[in-house]
Amino acid sequence: MFDIQEELKKLPAKPGVYLMHNEKDEIIYVGKAIILKNRVRQYFQSSRNLSPKIKRMVSQIKYFEYIITDSELEALVLECNLIKEHNPKYNTMLKDDKSYPYIKVTVQEAYPRVMFARRMKRDKSKYFGPYTSAGAVKDTIDLIQKIYQIRTCNRNLPRDIGKERPCLYYQMKQCKGPCQSYISQEEYQKSVQDVMKFLNGDYKEVLHYLEKKMQEAAAEMEFEQAAEYRDLIKSVEHISNKQKINSAGLEDRDIIALAKAQTESVVAVFFVRDGKLLGREHFHMKHSLETSRTEVMTEFVKQFYAGTPYLPREILLECEIEEKEVMEQCLTAKKGMKVRILVPQRGQKVKLIDMARRNAVNLLRMDSEKIRLEEKRTIGAVKEIEQLIGIPDLKRMEAFDISNISGFQTVASMVVYENGKPKKRDYRKFKIQSVQGPDDYKSMEEVLTRRFRHGQKEIEQMQKKNLDLEFGSFTKFPDLLLMDGGKGQVNVAKRVLEELHLDIPVCGMVKDDNHRTRGLYYENEEILFPPKSEAFRLITRIQDEAHRFAIEYHRELRGKTSVHSVLDDIPGIGPKRRKALMKHFKDIDRIKKASLEELECVEGITKNAAKEVYLFFHN
């Protein structure tokens, strides 16, 4: 269990972003803090005056997590990215699509320009940022013009060299006049390289130059000019607080670092997509005391990327792994394009690795017990189920449920759990097509037949095309099939699997008279769960989730067809006859109970139509 008061004591006195979760594991609030320890505690101080909205939010917090950053500025940008990614319920004031400015250097041009930009584009330019102060960005661009004299015009150079007289910026000594060949392309490119060194963080030379100019102006009693240099120094200092949170390369990359202690490690993975850091996951690994960091990282990379369907172009690691070249070849083949595994030694990427490492160390300190408890309720629960029913190596379980109201809009749900956790991207929902009226067995037979036939066809097609089966929607078959019911539903599933020549174990999830899960029906035997066991809790969660997903889909269909009546599913009953029946009997229940003779008495209802209605409700 997550003890909020205990975890509050472990909060670091560092800047960062915090994420509040509810009991459904949903992120309901994302915030930033200069000092995490102080900010997060404020929510749980009873004496603090909180708004009604925040009080409601706090009452729903089940647990929180946080990401440490180097500065409040980094926390601000990360907060913005996470809010846009997760759209938390209580971040109503931060749902705008505010963008942060960048400095753009058009390096693809023969004579590059330095420009202000609101968004990064895939245009081969070099982007620096984002920055939180647009004013400071503009001041810095002005400064770059004054010091490095880079052009700002839209002339196409070298094509337009010599066609027009130099502009005012040349007269003001803020441009070296490449439009008139007053500077060679090589010299101009050297100035551009100096600009990029400056934007990459080499500020000493510029700050030294500005401070010297400010002192000279002050000595000459030119106080206004000295004040201008002072303001420029402030702009440079502000802009120097650059962000690691967003990458100018627009690359998709994963950043991986670990914290190791005795026989366990925590691996932190940060996900950068389209240049934005959008999230973080962490993983717990057990190993022997002698296992090295390299071995831990090697095993993690192998296992993690064997199971994930999406691969980034670049994977940044804090340490080398064994057989890196082989792993790169394997991942490149899987993605269909080059995947690079790098261990950065300097620059911006090292800072990203450092941030991931600090968070891994913090997670190891605060989450070791929580991770063990999570493993117990997921993987531990699966192990218990393996022992109960005698099936080894359980990984993927699929559960099915049927939902209908008197046979109207019958639907089915398929939920998937892997290693004891829901895998929601593999969930599927079905609208029953071949069954009229309420018949759960036939409905289940249709659903299972469709699911596995579709999977078999998909496997055949993908094998013919030599494609990776991981990317098929139905190609992955379960290690265990779970039916919402007992012997009847299990027999339906077995019959379908036998017809399709599939060998998959089937269990029924049996409930007691109070509709509570009590055990599994397997191989003609009911297996009861030990009291308060993790296996019992997991099967209950799976059964409830299958039911919830089916009910949710049924409600969705009812909402879309709110004017639909169960009478519309009866052959021969159209809008006019439906209206006549409802006018005569007043409600559906009376129509259900009506005799054939009573139905025939309704104005506008023929004998055949009356017979169809009667048979629909009495079969």
N, C-alpha and C positions, 0 to 999 in steps of 0.2 A: 504493500500500500504506500502511496505517496503522502508523506506527512508534511503538510504545507509549513507548519511552524518550524519543523526541523530543517527543512530545505531553505527556509528564509535565513537561517543562521549561517548557511554555507555560501550565500551569495557573495560574490567578490566586489571589492570597492573599485570597479573598473567600468569604463563606458561599454555600452553594448545595446542589444535589442532583446526584448523579452516577448515570449509568446504564451498566451493564456489558452488552455485547452479545457473543454467541457468533458462530461463523462462519456461522450461518444467519440472522443479523440479529435473533435473538430477544433480548429483554431478560431477562437471567438474574439481575440483582441491581440494586436501587435503594437508595441510601444518601444520607444527608445529612452535611454537614460545616460546621463553624464556619469552617474555612479549607480550601478545596478542595485547594490545593497540597499541604498536609501530609497530609491524610486519604487521598487517592487514591494518593499515592506509597507509603504504608505497605503497600499490597497487593503491591507489586512489589519490596520490599526482601528480599533472600534471607536476611538475618540476623534478620529479624523472626520471632517465634514465632507461627505461624498455626495455627489449628485444622485438623484434617483436612478438614472441610467447606469452609472458606475456601480451602484449598490446591486442592481439586478445582475450586472455582469459578474461582480465578485461572487454573488451567491451561486453562480453556475460554474465557477472555476473548480476543476477537479485536480489539475496539476499545471505547472508551468515549466518552461524551459527557456534557455537564453543563449545568445551567441555573443561572445566577447569581441570587441573591436578595439582599434588603437585610438580612436578619437570620436567625439560626438558627431563630427562631420560624417565619418564613415557610418556611424549608427543611423544617422538621418537618411542617407541614401539607401542603406540596406532595409530600413523600416519601410521606405517608400516602395521598394521592389517587392518585399514580402506582402505588403497590403494589396498591391496590384495582383500578385500571384494567388493569394488565398481569399481575398475579399472577406475579411472577418466581419462578423455581424455587428460588432460594437465600434468599428472604426469609421463611423458615419462621417466624421469631419475630415477624414483623410482619403476619401474616395475619388478625389479629383485626379485628373490625368496630368498633373503638373510634371513638366520635364525640366531637367537640369541642363545648364549650358555646357558646351564643349568648345575647345579651341581646335580648329581644323587646319591642317597643313596639307595643301594639295600637292603631295610629293610626286604624283603621277605626271605633273606638268614639267616642261623643260625649265620654266622659271616659276617655282611654286609661290603660292600666296598663303598668308596666315589670316584665317577668317573666324568669325563667331558663328557657331552652329547650335541649333536646339536639339537635333537628333543625329545619331550616328547612322550612316548609310553605307551600303556596300559599293563604294565608288573608288576604291583603291587609295583614298586619302588616309592620312594618319590623324587619329583623333586623340585628344588629351582631355581628361576629365572623367566624370562630370564634376562640376563645381556648384556650390550652393549660392554663390554671389555672382549674378550676371554683371553687376557693376565692376567687380574686381576683374572679371574676364575681359571686359572691354578696356579697362585701364591697362591690363597687361598687354593686350594687343597693341594699344597705343604705345606702350613702352617698347615693345618689340620693334615697332616701326621707327621709333626715335633712335634706338640703339643699333639695330641691325639693318635698318632701312630696306625692309622687304616690301615689295609692291602690293598694292591693293586693287589695282585696276582690273577690268575684265578683258583686256586686250589679249588676242591670241598670239602668244610669242612662242617661237621666233618669227612666225609668219608675218606679223604686223610691225616688225622692227623698222623704224625710220619713216613710217607712213604718217605719223602725227607728231606734233611737238610734245615735249615732256609736260606732264601735268603739274599742278600746284605742289603736290607732295615732294617732287624733285626740288622745286625752288625752296621748300621749307626744310630740305635736307632730311626728309623722312622716306626717301626712295633713292636708290642708286642709279636710276634711269636705265634699266635693261632694255626699255623700248627704243633707246637710241644707241644701244651697244656701248654705253659708257662704262659698263662692267662686263667682264667675260662671263660665260655660263659657268665656268669652273669656280671663279671667285664667288659668284652669286650662290652656287650650290654650297660652298663652304659656309657662307653666312646662314643658309637654311639649316645646315647641320648644327651650327652653333645655337640656333633658335631651338632646335629639337633637344639639344643637350640641356638647355635652360628649362624647357618644358618637362623634361624627364627628371628634373630635380637638382641640376647643377646650378645653384643660385649664388654661390660664393662670389664668383667673378662679377656678376651683375650687381649684387648688393654692395660689394666693395666699391664699384664704380659709382653707384648712386650716392653712397655715403660720402665719398670723396667730393662729388659735385655739390652735395648739400652743404658740406663744411666750407667749400670754396665760396659758394654763394653767400653763406652767412658771414664769412670773413669780409666779403666785399659789400656787406650791408644790403644785399639783395634778398630781403627776407621773404618776399612773395615767391621768388624762384626757389628759395630754400624750402619753403612750405610745399611747393609742387614736388620737389624731390622727396620730401618726407612722405607725402601721400603716395607717391609711386613705390617707395620702400614698403609701406603698409600693404599695398596691393600685391606686391611680389610675395610678401610674407603670408598673405591670405591665400594666394593661389598656390603657394608651395605646399599647403596642406592637402596634397593630392589624394585621390581615392583609389584604394585597392579594390573597392567593391565592384566597380564596373571596369571592364577591360576594353581598351580602344580597338582591339583586334576583331571584335564581333565573333570570336571563336566560341564553339561549344567545347567546354572542357570540364573535367572532374579534377578536384584538388584533394589529395589524400595524404593524411598524416596520422600517426598513431601515438598512443601513450601506453607504455608497457610496465607492468608491475608483477613480479614473480611469475605466476602461472596464468595470468589473464592480461588481455590488452583491449583497449578501446580504439577503434579506427573511426576517424571522422572523415566524412566525404562531403565536400562542398560542390554544388552543382552550378556551373555557369552556363547559361543558355543565351545565345545571341548577345554575348558580352555582359550579361547581367547575372549577378549572383542571386539565385532565386530560392535556394534552400539548402538544408543540411540534413544528413542522416548520420547516425552513428551505429556501430556494430560491435558486439562483444565477442571476443575470440578466446578460447581456452587452449593452453599449450603446456608443454613441459617447462620446467625451470631453466633448462639449458637452451631453449629455443631462442635464436637471435632475432633482432629486429628485421633483418633482411628476410629471414625465413617466414616470420609472421606476415610481412608485407607481401611476399611472394604468394603465400597461400591465400591471402585475402583477395588479391588481384585475380588469381585463377578462379576462385569460387564465385566472387561477385560478378565478374564479367561473363562467366559461363551461364549465369541465370538471368541477367538483365537483357531485355529486348533492345534497348537503345544504347548505342555507343557514341561517345563524343569523338571529335577529331583529335583531341589532345588529352592525355592523362598525366597530371603532374604528381609526382611522388616525392616524399621527403627523403627516401633512401633507395638505393639500387635494389633491384630484384634479380633473382636467378633466371637465366634463360630469357632475358628481356627481348632479344631479337626474335626468338621463337614465338613469344607471346604477342609481339607486334604483328608478326605474320598471321597468326591465328585470328587476331581481332580485325586486322585489315581484310582478311578473307570473309569474315562474318559481316562486316559493315559494307563491303564492296568498294571501299575507298581507303586511302592511307590513314592509319591510326598511329599516332606517335606516343611513346611513353618516355617522359622526360623527368630528370632529377635536376631542377634548377639550381644554379650555383650563385647567381647574382641577379640584381634587378627586381622588377615588379613581381615576377613569379615567385621569388624567394619570400617576399612579404606575404603573398597569399598562402604559401606553405606554412610560414610562421603562425599566421592567424589560425589555420586549421590545426596545427600542433597544440597551440595554447588551449583551444577549445577541446581537443582530445584529452589533454591532461586534466582539464577541469571536469569533463564528463566522467573520466575514470574515477576521479575523487568523489563526485557526488552521485554517480549513477550506477556504481557497481552493484549495489544491493537491488536497486530498481530493475536493472537489466536481468539479474538472476531471477527475480520474481516474475518478470515478463517471460523469460525462458520457461519457467516452471508452468505458467498458465498456457503456454503455446506448445513449444516442442515437448515439454514435460508431459503435458496432457496427451499429446499424440502418442508418446511412448507408453503411457498407461493404457490407451486404447489398443495399441499393438499387443500388449500383454493380455488384455481382457479377451480379445477375440482370436489371438494367435496368428496375426498377420504381420510379418516383418516389413521394415522399410516403407512405412506409410509416409507419404509426402503430400500428395494432392487428394483432397476429398471433395466430391460434388454432391450437393443436396438439392432435391426437387420438391416442390409443393404446388398444389392446385388451388385456385381461388375462383369462386363463382357465386352468384346469387340466383338460386333456382335455375341454374343452367344458362343464365344470361351472361354474355361476354366472358366465357370461361377462359382463364389464362393460367399460365404456369411460370414458375420461377426456377432458375438454376443458379445457385450460389456456389462459389468456389473458395476453399480454404487450402492454403499451402503452408506447411510447417506450423499449423495451428492459427494462422492469421488469415483474415479475409483478403482475397485477391480480387478487388472489385472490378478491375478492368476485364476480368474473364467472366463476370456475371452475364447471364443472358435471360431474356424474357420471351415467352411464346404466347401467341394467341391461338387457341384451339380452333382447328379448321374442319375436322371430320366428324365431330361429335355434336349431336343435337341434344339439348337438355342436360340435366345434371348427372354425369357419370364419371366419377373420379378415376376409376380403373381404366376405362377406355381413353380418357383424356391423358392419363399418365403414359399409357402405351404409345399414344401418338407422339407425345413430347420426347420420350426416350428414343423412339425410332428415328424421329427427325434429327435429334442431337447426334446420335452415333452414325447414322447413315451419312449425314452431312460431313462428319469428321472423316469417315472412311473415304468419301469422294474427294475431299479436300487433300487428304494425304496422297491419294493416287495422282491428283493433278500436280501437286507440288513436287512429288518425286519425279514425274515425267519432265517437269521443267527444271529439275535439279535445284529447287529452292529450299531454304532453311525452314523446317517444320515449325520452328519456334514462332514464326510470324503468322501462322494460320490461326483463324479464330476458333476452330473446333478440333484442331489436330492433336491437342494434348489430352489424352484420356486419363481418367482418375485411377488412383490406386485403390480407392474404396468409394462405392456408390451408397449414398444415404437417402432412404426414402422416408417421407413424412407419413408414417403409419406402420402397421405390423405385417403379419403374414401375407395378407392380400396384396399389398403394394409391392412387397418383396418378390412374390411370385410373378407379378406382372413384369417387373424389371428383369428377372431371370429368364422369362420367356423371350423378351425382346433381345437380350444379350445372346441367348442360344441361337435364335434365328439369324443374328448377324455374325455368329461365330466369334464372339468376344468372350474372353475369360476375365471378368472383373468381379471381385467380391462385392456382395450386396448386403447391407444391413438396414433393418427398419428401426426408426427412432420411435420407441414406444412411450406413450404417455399414460399416466394413471387417471383415475376418475375425476381428479381435480384439474386435469389438463396440464399436468406437470411431467416433464421428462423423467422416466424412471429407469430406462435401460435400453439395450439394443437387442433386436431380434436377428439372430445370425445362425445359419445352418440348422433351422428348425428348433432353435433353443433361445429362450429369452435370458439375456445376460444382464444382471442387475449391477448398477454402479455402486462402489463403496460410498458410504455417506460422506458428503462434502469433498469428494475427490475432484481433481482437476479435470479428469476425463468427463465426469458428469457436467461440470460447468461448461466445458468446451462444446459438448454435444448439444447442451441447452442453448448456447449462443448460436450454434449453426442452425438448429431447428427454428429458433425465433427469427433469425436473419432470413431464412428461406421464406417463412411465413410473411415477414414484413415486406420483403421484396415483391412477393406475389400480390399482396393486398395493395401495395403502392401502385403497381401497374394496373390493377383492376380499377382503382379509384381514378387513375389517370384516364383510362378509357371511358369510364362513366362520365368524367368531367368533359371529355371531348364530345360525347354523345348524350348530353344531358336531356335532350328531348327524346332520346331513344326509349322505347318501352320493350319489355320482354315479349310483348305481343308481336313486335316487328320480326322476331325470329321464327314465327309460325308461318309455314307456307300458306299462301292464299290470303293472308291478312295484311292489307295495306293501310294507309292513313285513314281512309273513310271507314273501313270496318273496325279498325282500332277505336276510332272515335265513337262509333255506334255501340261497341261493347262497353266502353268506359261510361258512356251516357246511361246505358241500361243498368249496369251492375254497380257503378260508382267507384269500385276499386278492384285491384288485381286479385285479392284474396277471394272475393265473391265469384270472380270468373273461374278461378281454380276449382272452387267447390261446386260449381254449377253442373247440373246433369246435361246430357246430350239434348234432351227435350227442351230444357230451359234455354240452352244456347240457340237452338233452332228457332225459338220464338222471337229472337232479337231482330228488329227491323234492319234489313240490308244484309243479313247473314244467311248465306245459302246452307243447304244441308251438308254439302262437302266442306264448306268453311267451318261449320259448327263441329264437324267430325275431326278436322285437323286441330282445332283448339282443344277439344276434349282429349284427344290422344296425346297431345303435347304435354298436358299436365297430369295425365293418368298412366303414362307408360313407365 
